[in-house]
């Protein structure tokens, strides 16, 4: 290395590593000191680098500046976009040696292998519940903290998970991007489409280990199991009535609030339950 280049380098006195600018050196030293001088003005979380803070802020704003030039899908991180693009290339170089399934990203293979091993390396330090993915643990922790960092800019409702906010926004926009290729019915969520397809296929992959009854959706199985356990985890904080299914609980709360979210698109009359709206529409068809 020339003398001029050596003098242009900024060396770390702790580990000896060199950097082209003093600013890069300052950022690097934060790793040694543990200093986190960049603070989020929304939630107070701190970071050692301004770039990390910028990425974090997108969890609050919902900004997704990295766009796939093939399908138009957007992402908060460039690294996520890079992994996504492998879907279009059809290249899946990472193979599971247990079942032979292939994946476009090594991280996806690692997560998949845990299906076979049963490994759940991410444990909640509050309640001890374990998860296969770090993201699942982060979302779970918000149950304890009450944190809801994702806010709808239309109605101000907030959510603990960004994907839930994305699904919620479709209530306002009416967007239903997930369409059944058999009958053409459209849904707001991919999970709803998967469950719907089982109507056509007759598939019922979720089986009760007590009575062997099978269900098309995991949520249906979980609700069913409460028949055996008599568990009623959803309790009304107004009248204390409890329910085994969240959907029943939501319908019940409308008795107290008077909310009528199901509106007839012909005459404008509103109903608290979708089934009542369906019955009502029969008046217009006569």
Legacy VTK file of the C-alpha trace (Angstrom):
# vtk DataFile Version 3.0
C-alpha trace
ASCII
DATASET POLYDATA
POINTS 286 float
0.000 0.000 0.000
1.367 3.464 -0.917
2.192 5.991 1.788
-0.507 8.363 0.481
-3.183 5.633 0.684
-2.049 4.575 4.148
-2.416 8.161 5.366
-5.920 8.348 3.855
-7.054 5.336 5.891
-8.689 5.776 9.316
-7.632 2.987 11.661
-9.573 1.549 14.611
-7.390 1.616 17.734
-9.300 -1.352 19.186
-9.089 -3.968 16.406
-6.777 -2.332 13.860
-9.301 -2.383 11.016
-9.013 0.549 8.571
-11.708 2.631 6.885
-11.610 5.105 3.982
-13.432 7.872 5.876
-13.620 9.116 9.425
-17.403 8.720 9.331
-17.052 5.001 8.548
-14.629 4.655 11.466
-17.069 6.374 13.852
-19.842 3.955 12.800
-17.510 0.991 13.289
-16.407 2.040 16.787
-20.048 1.868 17.928
-19.846 -1.933 17.518
-17.046 -2.028 20.118
-18.564 0.460 22.560
-22.176 -0.716 22.257
-23.217 2.903 21.766
-26.553 3.405 20.023
-26.829 7.124 19.277
-29.656 6.932 16.729
-33.105 6.908 18.345
-36.527 6.283 16.817
-38.769 9.232 17.663
-41.864 7.004 17.411
-41.060 4.092 19.751
-37.728 5.105 21.327
-35.756 2.104 20.053
-32.036 2.845 19.580
-29.532 1.828 16.894
-25.773 1.984 16.371
-26.119 3.131 12.749
-28.337 5.678 11.051
-29.004 3.208 8.209
-30.459 0.706 10.671
-32.707 3.437 12.082
-33.904 4.307 8.569
-34.843 0.666 7.928
-36.584 0.437 11.318
-38.679 3.568 10.668
-40.340 1.737 7.783
-42.039 -0.559 10.317
-43.972 2.514 11.487
-44.537 4.215 8.131
-45.228 1.056 6.102
-42.859 2.390 3.412
-41.680 -0.234 0.928
-39.180 1.504 -1.386
-37.744 -1.595 -3.090
-39.871 -2.775 -6.014
-39.627 -5.963 -8.045
-39.279 -4.968 -11.706
-40.950 -8.213 -12.777
-44.162 -8.394 -10.724
-44.227 -4.991 -9.007
-44.279 -6.363 -5.445
-42.676 -3.993 -2.908
-40.427 -4.606 0.095
-39.034 -2.643 3.031
-35.531 -4.115 2.615
-33.388 -4.561 -0.488
-32.190 -7.936 0.852
-35.792 -9.202 0.938
-36.293 -8.065 -2.657
-33.133 -9.952 -3.670
-34.479 -13.196 -2.149
-37.924 -12.586 -3.708
-36.485 -12.307 -7.230
-35.426 -15.967 -7.051
-39.137 -16.842 -7.301
-39.165 -15.485 -10.854
-35.925 -17.162 -11.891
-37.375 -20.563 -10.863
-33.915 -21.378 -9.533
-34.095 -23.370 -6.284
-30.561 -24.433 -5.416
-31.198 -25.299 -1.748
-32.516 -28.841 -1.273
-33.883 -30.522 1.858
-32.080 -33.854 2.316
-35.038 -35.231 4.300
-37.934 -34.751 1.856
-36.196 -33.423 -1.265
-38.121 -30.138 -1.378
-36.158 -27.263 -2.978
-35.946 -23.591 -2.035
-34.717 -20.387 -3.631
-33.155 -19.056 -0.394
-30.948 -20.816 2.165
-32.798 -19.085 5.013
-36.081 -20.646 3.809
-34.471 -24.085 3.765
-33.219 -23.617 7.340
-36.748 -22.713 8.492
-38.205 -25.664 6.548
-35.827 -28.207 8.119
-37.291 -27.323 11.524
-40.569 -28.904 10.361
-38.710 -32.234 10.303
-36.589 -31.697 13.429
-39.246 -29.952 15.528
-36.600 -27.429 16.552
-37.906 -24.174 18.039
-34.798 -22.157 18.879
-36.515 -18.843 19.635
-37.950 -18.793 23.158
-39.939 -16.041 24.828
-38.118 -14.913 27.992
-41.440 -13.930 29.578
-43.681 -17.006 29.149
-41.310 -19.620 27.724
-43.256 -20.258 24.502
-40.902 -21.293 21.703
-40.970 -20.579 17.967
-39.288 -21.810 14.802
-38.625 -18.288 13.471
-37.259 -15.112 15.032
-40.029 -13.044 13.406
-42.677 -15.176 15.120
-41.047 -14.492 18.496
-40.903 -10.736 17.845
-44.609 -10.696 16.968
-45.435 -12.849 20.013
-43.575 -10.565 22.439
-45.963 -7.760 21.521
-48.725 -9.749 23.270
-46.839 -9.078 26.517
-45.717 -5.510 25.766
-48.950 -4.383 24.120
-46.887 -2.742 21.369
-48.805 -2.026 18.149
-46.324 -0.235 15.869
-48.256 -0.616 12.600
-50.992 1.998 12.220
-53.612 2.391 9.507
-53.420 5.932 8.096
-57.106 5.794 7.142
-58.815 4.863 10.435
-55.823 4.988 12.863
-56.356 1.396 14.011
-53.029 -0.136 15.044
-51.636 -3.660 14.818
-48.791 -5.687 16.283
-47.901 -7.327 12.942
-47.304 -5.549 9.606
-49.015 -8.296 7.596
-52.199 -7.766 9.632
-52.118 -4.069 8.743
-51.722 -4.929 5.045
-54.775 -7.200 5.229
-56.732 -4.587 7.211
-56.124 -1.838 4.629
-57.947 -4.005 2.071
-61.146 -3.463 4.104
-60.920 0.200 3.116
-59.728 -0.305 -0.465
-61.905 -3.339 -1.247
-58.855 -4.975 -2.824
-59.068 -8.766 -3.211
-55.819 -9.800 -4.897
-56.074 -13.547 -4.240
-58.282 -15.171 -6.896
-59.342 -18.812 -7.162
-58.245 -20.258 -10.508
-61.133 -22.743 -10.439
-64.225 -20.586 -9.792
-62.842 -17.037 -9.912
-63.854 -16.064 -6.375
-61.486 -13.463 -4.916
-60.164 -12.980 -1.382
-58.245 -10.357 0.564
-55.799 -12.910 2.011
-53.799 -15.793 0.573
-54.768 -17.949 3.550
-58.462 -17.443 2.767
-57.821 -18.569 -0.808
-56.006 -21.712 0.366
-58.914 -22.612 2.656
-61.406 -21.881 -0.131
-59.611 -24.155 -2.594
-60.228 -27.065 -0.236
-63.947 -26.707 -1.049
-63.030 -27.783 -4.582
-60.443 -30.414 -3.591
-62.268 -31.774 -0.517
-58.972 -31.677 1.371
-59.224 -31.645 5.188
-55.625 -31.780 6.403
-56.220 -30.845 10.053
-57.392 -33.747 12.208
-58.541 -33.714 15.834
-56.372 -36.095 17.877
-59.270 -36.722 20.265
-62.195 -37.648 17.985
-60.426 -37.829 14.568
-62.766 -35.278 12.958
-61.012 -33.430 10.124
-61.088 -29.783 9.093
-60.047 -27.666 6.128
-58.490 -24.920 8.311
-56.256 -24.991 11.399
-58.405 -22.301 13.073
-61.480 -24.541 12.604
-59.615 -27.385 14.308
-58.528 -25.177 17.217
-62.107 -23.943 17.720
-63.415 -27.529 17.535
-60.973 -28.777 20.183
-62.582 -26.432 22.697
-65.677 -28.652 22.538
-63.532 -31.312 24.209
-61.645 -29.015 26.584
-64.650 -26.716 27.297
-62.213 -23.806 27.020
-63.772 -20.363 26.427
-60.815 -17.977 26.098
-62.716 -14.993 24.682
-64.452 -13.021 27.434
-66.550 -9.887 27.054
-65.236 -7.131 29.349
-68.709 -5.575 29.524
-70.985 -8.496 30.524
-68.341 -11.221 31.236
-69.931 -13.682 28.807
-67.275 -15.999 27.336
-66.921 -17.743 23.989
-64.940 -20.603 22.488
-64.552 -18.889 19.088
-63.206 -15.404 18.413
-65.758 -14.891 15.607
-68.622 -15.489 18.060
-67.026 -13.056 20.488
-66.724 -10.352 17.800
-70.400 -10.782 16.837
-71.416 -10.604 20.496
-69.581 -7.318 21.111
-71.821 -5.666 18.526
-74.749 -6.194 20.903
-73.073 -3.659 23.210
-71.568 -1.315 20.612
-74.477 -1.294 18.181
-71.980 -1.681 15.328
-73.507 -2.829 12.026
-70.632 -3.377 9.585
-72.557 -5.354 6.957
-74.369 -2.953 4.628
-76.747 -3.752 1.771
-75.369 -2.312 -1.478
-78.902 -1.951 -2.868
-80.838 -0.080 -0.178
-78.116 0.837 2.324
-79.653 -0.982 5.323
-76.986 -2.185 7.780
-76.726 -5.353 9.881
-74.542 -6.600 12.704
-74.134 -10.053 11.129
-73.356 -11.063 7.569
-75.957 -13.858 7.739
-78.684 -11.281 8.433
-77.533 -9.268 5.399
-77.684 -12.378 3.211
-81.276 -13.064 4.338
-82.204 -9.426 3.781
-80.937 -9.398 0.194
-83.570 -12.012 -0.622
-86.161 -9.218 -0.348
-84.629 -7.467 -3.351
-84.516 -10.608 -5.523
-88.253 -11.347 -5.143
LINES 1 287
286 0 1 2 3 4 5 6 7 8 9 10 11 12 13 14 15 16 17 18 19 20 21 22 23 24 25 26 27 28 29 30 31 32 33 34 35 36 37 38 39 40 41 42 43 44 45 46 47 48 49 50 51 52 53 54 55 56 57 58 59 60 61 62 63 64 65 66 67 68 69 70 71 72 73 74 75 76 77 78 79 80 81 82 83 84 85 86 87 88 89 90 91 92 93 94 95 96 97 98 99 100 101 102 103 104 105 106 107 108 109 110 111 112 113 114 115 116 117 118 119 120 121 122 123 124 125 126 127 128 129 130 131 132 133 134 135 136 137 138 139 140 141 142 143 144 145 146 147 148 149 150 151 152 153 154 155 156 157 158 159 160 161 162 163 164 165 166 167 168 169 170 171 172 173 174 175 176 177 178 179 180 181 182 183 184 185 186 187 188 189 190 191 192 193 194 195 196 197 198 199 200 201 202 203 204 205 206 207 208 209 210 211 212 213 214 215 216 217 218 219 220 221 222 223 224 225 226 227 228 229 230 231 232 233 234 235 236 237 238 239 240 241 242 243 244 245 246 247 248 249 250 251 252 253 254 255 256 257 258 259 260 261 262 263 264 265 266 267 268 269 270 271 272 273 274 275 276 277 278 279 280 281 282 283 284 285
